[in-house]
Amino acid sequence: MSQSITQKHPKGLYFIYTVAIAERFGYYGMRALFVLYMIKALAMDKELSSVIYGNYTGLVYLTPLIGGYVADKYWGMRRSMFWGAVLMVVGQLFMFLSALNFQQVELAKWLMYIGLGALIFGNGFFKPNVSTFVGQLYEPGDRRLDSAYTIFYMGVNLGAFISPLVCGYLGDTGNPADFKWGFLAAAVVSVLCLLIYVMQKEKYLIGPDGKPLGVVPAGKKHTLENETKPVVKFTFREIGFWILGAVGLFALLLFTSDYDVIGSFIYAMCIVVPAFVIADKSLSKIERERIGVIYIIAFFVIFFWSAFEQAGISLTYFAEEQTNRNILGWTMPASWFQSFNAVFVVILAPVFAKLWVKLGQKDMEPASPVKQAIGLFLLSMGYLLIAFGVRGIEPGMKVSVLWLTGLYFIHTMGELCLSPIGLSMVNKLAPVRFASLLMGVWYLSMATANKFAGALSTLYPEAGKSRMFFGVEISNLFDFFMIFVVISAVAAIILFGLSKWLQKLMHGVK
């Protein structure tokens, strides 16, 4: 066993951990207030707010494709992360300006849209690269990698835990004029994230060979190391074919989706980009099969995140309207519920990190596809719990806070089986020269899931209204939550069935 496998985690992991805390504070702090701000301050209805939320979070996970490609081909990961952090600061400041001018509704909306645009592109340059950095701190085959990503994920969720509490306390007061203070807090911590990164990156972003990470674009580094000329991947004719195909698919989806421009674009990219990457002529048979595993599991991940991300939409509606938030005479802000998942991650992540290491030492650790199937199953169980908790409950009636607490606890266990393991899997299976780009493709599945989550949340029942979902009437909360029970359970069963075949395609990668 090599020294790199037996020694403690590198210091760079804890630097990335710290940066992730600050960056996620900004993201989740703003997100905790976003839907409430649109409804309470800008007087938007739930359906429109759900659509805007789905568009925003969908595009947040789409732009890592751009950021990953630019990092791999032109800028390198360090430079990409810097500009990502800068754009996120700009975006948070525009959200503050929007809330500052909320009484001028049209101006506030335009300021909000500008802020969302900056946050979308900033996240695109930041997110795929910070995740990729974690994997590059370790030598290939290092069994600590799943544990490292779990620790990293704990940092992400520590920021996600603190931010709704702080931003919710400052902004979610019942007074629409106070939303600006919550957005300002998110902006201040985003500035802190940028400063930490700029001041400490040279010291801590060092690979196992002692060389700086992320300075040279991955594609260029691969060419230099192999002393070969870059492979000409596509002719102009082939590129034209791909562009024509993408435009045609986009037009088809646009026509069949009631002219949902953003949704059609996200779904088209979800199909075209993975096909474009795997058609690259430089890929070997084994590389192509490993990338295929990433794609297949990413497809199932869509069903997980479309249900999980109801936390920022329908579950926020549920917390606001139908959860008894009175604790000893004090009413807990609805936005605080978004901290529940994060605090459970912080508590449980070390347990799961140790669990994977212990099982690995005994050669009993489940393969990545199995872990992710378990995650989907646990998600289904969480929704099954709350479905029975609300059975027979009419709109306006309030239930105990324990139902949402139980759901978030079970969902957290599912998340820890799926999300950090997925990040680790992509890092292990992706060719180095496509590391950030394929991390972007992985996040593309989350883009699709978040857009789908927004669409599903429009089914949230309201008094006197019923909606149809694939021929099934959704008229109450039980019906609504059972949608997610069925979707995630079916996905889990299928993924369990495919797991052995997927392990063969991974060619020895655990």
N, C-alpha and C positions, 0 to 999 in steps of 0.2 A: 504493500500500500504506500503510495507516494506521500510525501510530507504535506503537500497541498491539501490532501484529503483529511489528514488527521489534525491539522492545526485549527485554531479558532477562525471565525469568520474575519475577513479583511476589514480594516478600518473604513475603507471606501463604502462598505455596505451601510455603515451607520451614518456616514455623511449623506448618502442618498436617502436613507431613512429620514433624516432631519429635513432635507429639502422637500421630501414627499409630504411630510406633516404640514409644512407651511403652504405648499401649493394646494393641497387638498382642503386645507382650511378655507382658502379663498373660494374654491369651486363649490364645496358643500355648504359653506356659509351663505353664499348667494343663492344656491339651489333651494335651501330650506325656506327661503322667503319668496322665491320667484312666483309660484302659483298664487300664494296668498296676496302678493303685491298686485298681480294682474287683476284679481277678483275684488280686493278691498280698496285699492287705491285708484286703479284705472277703470274700475267698474265693468270688466269683461265678464262674460258668462263662462260657465264651467267648460262647455264644449270647445269654445274658442281658445280658452286658456290651456286645455289639454292638447289641442292641436299645436299651438305655439311651443309648449313645453316639449312635445314629441319631436317637432322640427329642430328645436335647439339641441336637445340631447342626442338626437340622431346625427346631426351635423358635427357635433363635438367628437363623436367617434368615427366620423367619416374622414375628417381632415388629417388624422394620423397617417393616412395613405400618402398625402402630400408631404408631410413632415418626414416620414420614413424614407420616401424616395429622394428628397432633397439631401437628407443626411447621408444616405448611402452613396449618392452619386456626386454631390457637389460640396456641401458645407462641412460634413462630418457631424458627429453627434453633439459635440460641445457647443459649436456655434448655433446649431439648430435649437438646442435647449435655451440658450441665451435669448434669442429672438422670440421664442415661445413665451418665456417669462415676461419679457417686455410687453408683448401684446396682451397678455393676461392682466397686467397692471393697468394698461390703457382701458381694457374692457370693464374692469371693476370700477374704475373712476367714472366711466360713462353711465354705469348703472346707478352710482351715487348721484350723478347729475340728473338722471331721469327721475329718481325719487325726490330730489330737491325741488323739482318743477312738476310734481304729480298733478297739481291743480290745473296746469295747462296741458290737458290730456294729449292732444296731438303732438306737441313738442316732446312731452315725456315719452310717448311711444317711439318717436324717431330716435331720441337719445338712447332708449332701451335697445332698439334694433341695432344701432351702431355698436353699443357695448356688447351685445350678443355676438355680433360678427367678429369683433376683436377677440373675444373669449374663445370662439369656435376655432379660429386660425391659430391663436396662441396655444391652445390645448393640442392642436394638431402637430405643432413643432416640438412640444414639450413631452407629451405622454409616451409616444413609442420609443423615444430615445432614453428617457429615464428608466423605463422597464428593461431595455436592452442593456444598459450599463450594468445592471445587477448581474446578468448572466456572464458578462465579459470580465468580471472581477475574478472568475474561477477558471481553472483549466478544464478542458473537455473531459467528461466522465466523472467529475467531482460529485460525489453522492450527497454533498451538502446543499446542492442547488435548490431542491424543493423546499428545504428548510429555510434557505436564504430568501426565497421569494415569499415564504410565509411571514418571515420577519419584516421584510419590506412591506408586505400587505398590512401588517400590524401598524406600521408607521402611517400608511395611507389612511387607515381607519382611525388612528388617534387624532389626526387632523379632522376627519369626518365626524368624530365624536364631539370634539370641543367646539367646532364652528357653529352648529345649529344652536347650541346652548348660548354662546356669546352673541351671535348675530340675531338669534331668536329673542333673547332677552332685550336687546337694544331696539330691534325693529318690529317684532310681533307683539305690540303692546295693546292693540285695539285702536290705536290712533294712526291713521294712514300717513300722517306727517313724520312718523318715527321710522318708517322703512329705510330712510336715507342713512340712519345711524348704523343699521345692520349692514348695509352695502358698503359703508365707509370702513367698517371694521374689516370686512373681507378685502378691501383695497389695501389697507395698511399692512396686513399680513402678506399679501401678494408682493408688496414692495420688499418686505423682509426676506421672502423667499429668493427674490432676485439678488439681493445683497449677499446673502449667505452663499449662493451659488458662485457669484463673481469672485468673491474673496477667498473661497476655499477649494475651488475645483482643481487647481494645479497640484495641491497637496494630496488630495485623496483619490482622484480619478486615475488610479494607477493599476495596470494589469498584473497578473501573477508573474510576468517576466520582468517587472519593474519599469516597463515603458508606459508613457501616458496613453490613456484611452480616449478614443473619439476625436482625435485631432485630424487624422487622415480619413476621408470618406471610405467606407468599407469596400466599395467596388474598386477604387483605385489601389487600396492596400492589397487586395487580393491579386491584382494584376502585377504589382511590384514584387510581391512575395514569390509569385510563380514565374516571374520574368517572361511573361508572354504578353502578346498584344491583346487588347480587349476583343472579345468575341463580338462580331457583328450579329446582333440578335435578330433584327427585323429589317427587311428592305422597306423602301418608301411605299411600295405597293402593298406590302403586308400591313404596315402602319395604317394606310388608307382603309384597308379592309376592316381593321379593328375599330377605327373611328366610325366608319359607316355602320358597323354592327352595333356599336354603342348608341349611336344616334337613333337607329331604327328601333332598338329595344326600348330606349327612353320614350320614343314617340308612341310605341305600342302600350307601354305601361301608363303613359299619360292619358291616352284615349280611354283605357279601361278602368281608370281610377278617379273618374270625375275631375280630371285635370289638376290632380295634386302634384304640383311641380317638384317640390322638395322630396316627397315620398317616392315619386317615379325616378328621380335622379339617384337617390340612395339605393333603391332596389336594383336599378340598372347597374350601378357600380359594383354592387354585391355579387353580380353575376359576371360582368365583363372583366373586372380587374383580376380576380383569381385566375380566370381562364388565360388572360394575357401573361401573367407571371409564370404559370406552369407550362406555357408554350415556349418559353425561352430555350433556345437551342443549346445553351451552355450547360443545361441541367443533365446530370446522369440519371440512369434509371432509378437508382436508389434514392437520390435526391428528390426526384419527381414523386416517388411513392411516399416518402416522408412528408413532403409538402401536401400530398393528397390526404394524409391523416389529419394534418392541421385543418384542412378545408372541411372534412367530414365532421370533425368534432366542433368546429366553429359553427356549422349548420345547427347542431343540437344546442349549442350555447345560446342561439337566438331565442329558443323557447324558455330557457332559464331567465335571461335578462328581461325579456318582455314581461314576465311575471314579477320578477324581483324589483324592477324599476317602477312598479306601482307605488313604491314608497314615497316618491316625490309628487305623485298625482292623486290617484284614487284613494290610497291609504291616508294621504293628507286630508282629503275631503272627509274620510271616515273619522279621522282623529278630531277634526274641527267640529263636525256635526253630530256624530253618534257615539262618541266616547266620553265617558264621565271623567273629566280632567280635574275635578275638584278634590284637592288634597288638603284636609284640615283647614278649609276655608280659603285656600289659595288655588287659583285656576292655572294649571300648567299650560304654557303656550303649545298650540298644536304642532308648531315647527320643531319642538323638542323631541318629538317621537322619532325624528330622523337620526337622532343620536343613539337610539337604542341599538340598532344594528351595529353601529361603529363601536360602542362600548363592549358589546358582546365579542366583537372581533378582537379587540385589545385583550380581553380576558382569555378567550379561547385560542387565539393564534399561537401562543407559546406551547399550549397543550398539544395542538395539532402538529406543530413543528417537531416536538419531541416524539410524538407518536410515529410520524413518518420515518424518523431516524431509527427508532427502536425496531420498527417493523422491517426496515431495510437491513439492519444488522442481523436479523433472524431470517432474512430472505423471504419475508412474508408481506412485503409492501405491495399493495395493489398497483397495477399499471395505471398510467394516466387516464385512459378511457374509462376504466372501472371507477376510479375516484370521481370522475365527472358524472357518471351515471348515478352514483350515490348522491351527489349534490343535487341532481334533478329530482330524485326520489324524495329527499328531505324537503325540497321546496314544495312539492306536492303535499306533503304531510302538514306543513305550516299552514297552507291555505285550507286544507281539510279541517284543521283545528278551528280556525276562525269561521269557516262556513257553518259548522255546527253551533258555534257560539252565537251567531246572529240569526239562526233559523227561527222564523216566526216574528222577527223584529221588524217593525214598520219604520219608514223614514221619519226621523225626528226623535225616535226613542234612543236612549243612551245605554251603552253597555259598559261593563267593567274594563278598566285599563289593562287587566290581566290578559284579555284576549289578544290585543295587539302586542303586548309584551311577549306572550308565548309564541306568536307568529314570528316576531323578529328573532327570538332565540333559536328557533328551529331553522329559519332561513339563514342565519349566520353560520350554523354548522354546515349547511349545504353550500354556502358561498366559499367556505374554507376548503371544502373538498373540490371545488371547481375553479374558482378564479385564480388564486396564486399558482395552482397546479397547471392551469392553462398557460399562464405566462412562462412558467418554467419549461413546459412542453414545447412551446414555440421556439424558445431559445435553444433547446437541445436538438430539435428537428430541422430548424432552418439553416441552409447554407450561410456561412458567415457573410458572404458578399450581398446577401439579401436579408440580413438580420432585421434591420429596422423596417424595411418595406413589408416583410411578412408579419412583423408585429403590427404594422398598420393594417394589413389584411385581417388579422385577428380582431383588431378593434372595429373593423368594418362590420363584422357580425354583430357587434354591440350597437353600431349605428343603426343597422336594420332592426335590431331588437328594441331600441329606444323609440324609433319611429313607430313600430308596431305597438309598443306599450302605450304611446299616446293615442293611437287609434282604439285600442282595447279600453282605455279609460273613459272614452266617450260613451261606453255602455253602462257606466256607473248609474244605478237606478235613482230616479227622482220621483217624488210623489205625483201620481197621476200619469206617469209616463212609462212605457215599456218599449224595449228595443229588441231587434232580432239579430241573432248571431248564428249563421249557418243553419237557419231554419228553426232555431231554438229561441223561445221567448225569454228575455231577461227582464224580469219585473220586480225583483227584490235582491237583497244583498246575498242571500244564499245562492241564488242562480248565478250571480256575478262572480262570486269567489269560486264556485265550482268549475267555471271556465278554466281557471288556472290549475285547479286540481287535475283535471283531465289532460290538459295539454302537457304539463310537466311529467305526469305519470306515464303517459304513452311514450314520450320522448325518452324517459329513463329506461323503460323496458326494451325499446329498440336498440338503444346504445349499449345496454348490457349484452344483448344478442350479438352485436357486431364487435365486441371488445377483443375477442381472440383473433379475429381476422385483422383488426387494426394493429394489434401488437406485432403480427407478422410483417406488416407493411412498415413498421418502425425500425426494422432491421437491427435489433439489439438495444435500441434506446429505451430506457426504462421510464 
